[in-house]
Amino acid sequence: MSQAKVSQEGLMNVLLGPHVSEKSARVAESSNQFVFRVRRDAKKPDIKAAVELMFEVKVADVNVVNVGGKQKRFGQRQGQRQDFKKAYVRLAPGQTIDLTGAEA
């Protein structure tokens, strides 16, 4: 995703899905932020453009976090969950995203 201009098809593949957790619900209520899992090679401008394209909202700010996978045991074997990147997307005042899919 390092190209200057990314196609609309490429932008549709940037967001992998919403990241649902207690913290993501708390920041959604308090500071109009939404949390998404994104591709590991996605950059902030790509994420901003993808959210604006897919949800038709105005994005004010994007912060990204690289999350390391947890160490886990599978029987006697040691393993590790996959690393991932998540994006905290702050929307402009008055904007919102309905992630429940319910029609209004």
N, CA and C atoms as a LAMMPS dump frame, in Angstrom:
ITEM: TIMESTEP
0
ITEM: NUMBER OF ATOMS
312
ITEM: BOX BOUNDS ff ff ff
-5.0000000000000000e+02 5.0000000000000000e+02
-5.0000000000000000e+02 5.0000000000000000e+02
-5.0000000000000000e+02 5.0000000000000000e+02
ITEM: ATOMS id mol type element x y z
1 1 1 N 0.819 -1.194 0
2 1 2 C 0 0 0
3 1 3 C 0.86 1.253 0
4 2 1 N 2.081 1.169 -0.425
5 2 2 C 2.984 2.297 -0.342
6 2 3 C 2.861 3.245 -1.535
7 3 1 N 1.965 2.953 -2.484
8 3 2 C 1.81 3.818 -3.634
9 3 3 C 1.164 5.126 -3.211
10 4 1 N 1.444 6.181 -3.968
11 4 2 C 0.889 7.484 -3.634
12 4 3 C -0.631 7.47 -3.764
13 5 1 N -1.143 6.926 -4.846
14 5 2 C -2.581 6.824 -5.059
15 5 3 C -2.969 5.355 -5.023
16 6 1 N -3.88 5.02 -4.13
17 6 2 C -4.36 3.659 -4.025
18 6 3 C -5.739 3.602 -4.665
19 7 1 N -5.999 2.569 -5.446
20 7 2 C -7.281 2.45 -6.117
21 7 3 C -8.398 2.213 -5.11
22 8 1 N -9.631 2.418 -5.547
23 8 2 C -10.774 2.177 -4.667
24 8 3 C -10.83 0.715 -4.257
25 9 1 N -10.485 -0.179 -5.156
26 9 2 C -10.471 -1.608 -4.828
27 9 3 C -9.43 -1.902 -3.757
28 10 1 N -8.28 -1.245 -3.841
29 10 2 C -7.252 -1.418 -2.82
30 10 3 C -7.695 -0.872 -1.474
31 11 1 N -8.432 0.247 -1.489
32 11 2 C -8.922 0.832 -0.242
33 11 3 C -9.956 -0.065 0.433
34 12 1 N -10.722 -0.808 -0.359
35 12 2 C -11.729 -1.697 0.211
36 12 3 C -11.082 -2.845 0.991
37 13 1 N -9.814 -3.135 0.716
38 13 2 C -9.119 -4.228 1.388
39 13 3 C -8.29 -3.764 2.581
40 14 1 N -8.252 -2.468 2.857
41 14 2 C -7.442 -1.945 3.962
42 14 3 C -8.043 -2.325 5.308
43 15 1 N -9.351 -2.129 5.463
44 15 2 C -10.028 -2.45 6.719
45 15 3 C -10.379 -3.923 6.744
46 16 1 N -9.955 -4.623 7.808
47 16 2 C -10.28 -6.036 7.953
48 16 3 C -11.561 -6.236 8.743
49 17 1 N -11.885 -5.304 9.621
50 17 2 C -13.114 -5.405 10.397
51 17 3 C -13.018 -4.563 11.641
52 18 1 N -14.136 -4.401 12.338
53 18 2 C -14.095 -3.651 13.594
54 18 3 C -13.412 -4.477 14.671
55 19 1 N -12.709 -3.81 15.571
56 19 2 C -12.08 -4.475 16.716
57 19 3 C -13.002 -4.245 17.904
58 20 1 N -13.643 -5.307 18.357
59 20 2 C -14.645 -5.204 19.42
60 20 3 C -14.008 -5.581 20.748
61 21 1 N -14.024 -4.634 21.679
62 21 2 C -13.505 -4.868 23.024
63 21 3 C -14.16 -3.852 23.955
64 22 1 N -13.914 -4.017 25.244
65 22 2 C -14.464 -3.048 26.2
66 22 3 C -13.871 -1.666 25.968
67 23 1 N -12.584 -1.615 25.697
68 23 2 C -11.935 -0.325 25.468
69 23 3 C -12.477 0.345 24.208
70 24 1 N -12.683 -0.423 23.141
71 24 2 C -13.19 0.179 21.907
72 24 3 C -14.611 0.711 22.105
73 25 1 N -15.416 0.036 22.904
74 25 2 C -16.763 0.539 23.196
75 25 3 C -16.697 1.821 24.023
76 26 1 N -15.749 1.867 24.955
77 26 2 C -15.598 3.047 25.812
78 26 3 C -15.153 4.262 24.998
79 27 1 N -14.176 4.11 24.114
80 27 2 C -13.714 5.262 23.33
81 27 3 C -14.744 5.677 22.288
82 28 1 N -15.565 4.733 21.827
83 28 2 C -16.62 5.094 20.872
84 28 3 C -17.633 6.009 21.531
85 29 1 N -17.972 5.735 22.787
86 29 2 C -18.943 6.568 23.497
87 29 3 C -18.356 7.912 23.904
88 30 1 N -17.122 7.891 24.422
89 30 2 C -16.59 9.107 25.033
90 30 3 C -15.969 10.082 24.036
91 31 1 N -15.26 9.585 23.044
92 31 2 C -14.515 10.522 22.197
93 31 3 C -14.765 10.337 20.699
94 32 1 N -15.886 9.713 20.332
95 32 2 C -16.27 9.569 18.925
96 32 3 C -15.17 8.899 18.101
97 33 1 N -14.555 7.869 18.678
98 33 2 C -13.525 7.101 17.984
99 33 3 C -14.058 5.705 17.711
100 34 1 N -13.603 5.121 16.615
101 34 2 C -13.937 3.751 16.28
102 34 3 C -12.639 3.005 16.028
103 35 1 N -12.607 1.728 16.398
104 35 2 C -11.388 0.936 16.314
105 35 3 C -11.588 -0.146 15.262
106 36 1 N -10.626 -0.244 14.339
107 36 2 C -10.679 -1.231 13.263
108 36 3 C -9.383 -2.021 13.23
109 37 1 N -9.478 -3.306 12.879
110 37 2 C -8.294 -4.07 12.522
111 37 3 C -8.003 -3.732 11.072
112 38 1 N -6.741 -3.467 10.775
113 38 2 C -6.359 -3.071 9.423
114 38 3 C -5.192 -3.941 8.954
115 39 1 N -4.922 -3.871 7.657
116 39 2 C -3.789 -4.616 7.115
117 39 3 C -2.498 -4.114 7.747
118 40 1 N -1.53 -5.013 7.884
119 40 2 C -0.281 -4.643 8.557
120 40 3 C 0.531 -3.638 7.747
121 41 1 N 0.311 -3.569 6.43
122 41 2 C 1.071 -2.632 5.601
123 41 3 C 0.299 -1.334 5.331
124 42 1 N -0.837 -1.138 5.998
125 42 2 C -1.659 0.054 5.778
126 42 3 C -1.043 1.267 6.477
127 43 1 N -1.087 2.387 5.804
128 43 2 C -0.603 3.656 6.35
129 43 3 C -1.795 4.521 6.752
130 44 1 N -1.532 5.547 7.567
131 44 2 C -2.607 6.422 8.055
132 44 3 C -3.447 7.043 6.928
133 45 1 N -2.846 7.586 5.867
134 45 2 C -3.683 8.158 4.798
135 45 3 C -4.567 7.111 4.112
136 46 1 N -4.06 5.87 3.978
137 46 2 C -4.854 4.799 3.381
138 46 3 C -6.049 4.47 4.264
139 47 1 N -5.825 4.404 5.584
140 47 2 C -6.892 4.077 6.521
141 47 3 C -7.949 5.174 6.507
142 48 1 N -7.509 6.426 6.524
143 48 2 C -8.444 7.554 6.492
144 48 3 C -9.294 7.513 5.228
145 49 1 N -8.656 7.306 4.089
146 49 2 C -9.392 7.261 2.821
147 49 3 C -10.358 6.079 2.779
148 50 1 N -9.961 4.935 3.32
149 50 2 C -10.823 3.75 3.314
150 50 3 C -12.06 3.963 4.171
151 51 1 N -11.901 4.545 5.359
152 51 2 C -13.05 4.787 6.244
153 51 3 C -13.985 5.811 5.609
154 52 1 N -13.433 6.874 5.036
155 52 2 C -14.269 7.892 4.394
156 52 3 C -15.024 7.314 3.2
157 53 1 N -14.391 6.412 2.458
158 53 2 C -15.03 5.802 1.292
159 53 3 C -16.125 4.819 1.712
160 54 1 N -15.832 3.954 2.661
161 54 2 C -16.762 2.881 3.006
162 54 3 C -17.95 3.342 3.846
163 55 1 N -17.734 4.299 4.739
164 55 2 C -18.801 4.715 5.647
165 55 3 C -19.353 6.098 5.351
166 56 1 N -18.803 6.795 4.358
167 56 2 C -19.252 8.124 3.943
168 56 3 C -19.308 9.09 5.116
169 57 1 N -18.189 9.177 5.846
170 57 2 C -18.046 10.089 6.979
171 57 3 C -16.774 10.901 6.787
172 58 1 N -16.61 11.933 7.593
173 58 2 C -15.4 12.763 7.579
174 58 3 C -14.532 12.35 8.75
175 59 1 N -13.287 11.948 8.48
176 59 2 C -12.356 11.501 9.509
177 59 3 C -11.49 12.675 9.944
178 60 1 N -11.394 12.87 11.259
179 60 2 C -10.581 13.961 11.786
180 60 3 C -9.149 13.513 12.059
181 61 1 N -8.964 12.287 12.562
182 61 2 C -7.639 11.851 12.994
183 61 3 C -7.566 10.33 12.975
184 62 1 N -6.358 9.804 12.728
185 62 2 C -6.121 8.359 12.746
186 62 3 C -4.866 8.081 13.561
187 63 1 N -4.963 7.174 14.516
188 63 2 C -3.811 6.677 15.265
189 63 3 C -3.736 5.175 15.048
190 64 1 N -2.512 4.642 14.905
191 64 2 C -2.353 3.205 14.683
192 64 3 C -1.514 2.581 15.785
193 65 1 N -1.791 1.308 16.053
194 65 2 C -1.077 0.555 17.076
195 65 3 C -0.732 -0.809 16.493
196 66 1 N 0.535 -1.195 16.58
197 66 2 C 0.938 -2.546 16.217
198 66 3 C 0.836 -3.41 17.457
199 67 1 N 0.047 -4.477 17.372
200 67 2 C -0.202 -5.343 18.513
201 67 3 C 0.504 -6.668 18.278
202 68 1 N 1.352 -7.045 19.236
203 68 2 C 2.041 -8.324 19.142
204 68 3 C 1.131 -9.454 19.557
205 69 1 N 1.246 -10.597 18.898
206 69 2 C 0.424 -11.759 19.219
207 69 3 C 0.821 -12.36 20.553
208 70 1 N -0.158 -12.904 21.266
209 70 2 C 0.095 -13.496 22.573
210 70 3 C 0.764 -14.86 22.428
211 71 1 N 1.595 -15.196 23.409
212 71 2 C 2.165 -16.533 23.497
213 71 3 C 1.085 -17.472 24.015
214 72 1 N 0.892 -18.582 23.34
215 72 2 C -0.126 -19.548 23.734
216 72 3 C 0.455 -20.948 23.687
217 73 1 N -0.171 -21.847 24.436
218 73 2 C 0.206 -23.26 24.412
219 73 3 C -0.878 -24.033 23.679
220 74 1 N -0.457 -24.956 22.845
221 74 2 C -1.363 -25.872 22.16
222 74 3 C -0.95 -27.271 22.564
223 75 1 N -1.505 -27.757 23.692
224 75 2 C -1.055 -29.03 24.24
225 75 3 C 0.354 -28.859 24.768
226 76 1 N 1.282 -29.649 24.249
227 76 2 C 2.671 -29.543 24.689
228 76 3 C 3.468 -28.546 23.857
229 77 1 N 2.884 -28.06 22.819
230 77 2 C 3.611 -27.158 21.908
231 77 3 C 3.389 -25.695 22.285
232 78 1 N 4.447 -24.923 22.179
233 78 2 C 4.353 -23.473 22.343
234 78 3 C 3.939 -22.886 21.004
235 79 1 N 3.136 -21.857 21.047
236 79 2 C 2.721 -21.19 19.821
237 79 3 C 2.539 -19.716 20.076
238 80 1 N 2.231 -18.999 19.023
239 80 2 C 2.01 -17.564 19.142
240 80 3 C 0.912 -17.164 18.184
241 81 1 N -0.017 -16.341 18.685
242 81 2 C -1.042 -15.793 17.822
243 81 3 C -0.409 -14.778 16.882
244 82 1 N -1.097 -14.52 15.799
245 82 2 C -0.572 -13.626 14.773
246 82 3 C -0.556 -12.177 15.263
247 83 1 N 0.501 -11.422 14.905
248 83 2 C 0.551 -9.988 15.168
249 83 3 C -0.487 -9.299 14.278
250 84 1 N -0.992 -8.152 14.73
251 84 2 C -1.933 -7.399 13.905
252 84 3 C -1.784 -5.916 14.181
253 85 1 N -2.407 -5.127 13.327
254 85 2 C -2.394 -3.669 13.466
255 85 3 C -3.83 -3.215 13.64
256 86 1 N -4.036 -2.264 14.57
257 86 2 C -5.365 -1.694 14.718
258 86 3 C -5.276 -0.181 14.608
259 87 1 N -6.375 0.405 14.15
260 87 2 C -6.427 1.844 13.92
261 87 3 C -7.541 2.452 14.755
262 88 1 N -7.202 3.508 15.484
263 88 2 C -8.191 4.31 16.216
264 88 3 C -8.543 5.488 15.314
265 89 1 N -9.785 5.509 14.833
266 89 2 C -10.231 6.524 13.892
267 89 3 C -11.168 7.478 14.613
268 90 1 N -10.767 8.751 14.713
269 90 2 C -11.608 9.776 15.336
270 90 3 C -12.368 10.487 14.221
271 91 1 N -13.689 10.546 14.382
272 91 2 C -14.528 11.19 13.38
273 91 3 C -14.707 12.661 13.688
274 92 1 N -15.026 13.418 12.653
275 92 2 C -15.316 14.847 12.824
276 92 3 C -16.582 14.999 13.661
277 93 1 N -16.729 16.124 14.359
278 93 2 C -17.933 16.34 15.171
279 93 3 C -19.203 16.206 14.329
280 94 1 N -20.191 15.514 14.9
281 94 2 C -21.461 15.315 14.206
282 94 3 C -21.499 14.089 13.327
283 95 1 N -20.388 13.431 13.13
284 95 2 C -20.313 12.233 12.294
285 95 3 C -20.431 10.993 13.177
286 96 1 N -20.998 9.902 12.621
287 96 2 C -21.068 8.644 13.362
288 96 3 C -21.086 7.479 12.373
289 97 1 N -20.73 6.305 12.885
290 97 2 C -20.734 5.077 12.105
291 97 3 C -21.612 4.085 12.848
292 98 1 N -22.515 3.43 12.115
293 98 2 C -23.358 2.392 12.693
294 98 3 C -22.745 1.042 12.341
295 99 1 N -22.029 0.439 13.298
296 99 2 C -21.379 -0.849 13.064
297 99 3 C -22.291 -2.027 13.348
298 100 1 N -23.51 -1.768 13.846
299 100 2 C -24.42 -2.859 14.149
300 100 3 C -25.119 -3.394 12.914
301 101 1 N -25.212 -2.582 11.867
302 101 2 C -25.853 -3.015 10.635
303 101 3 C -27.365 -2.857 10.673
304 102 1 N -27.903 -2.295 11.733
305 102 2 C -29.353 -2.107 11.841
306 102 3 C -29.79 -0.934 10.968
307 103 1 N -30.867 -1.126 10.255
308 103 2 C -31.406 -0.054 9.429
309 103 3 C -32.199 0.912 10.294
310 104 1 N -32.053 2.193 10.05
311 104 2 C -32.754 3.197 10.861
312 104 3 C -34.099 3.536 10.287
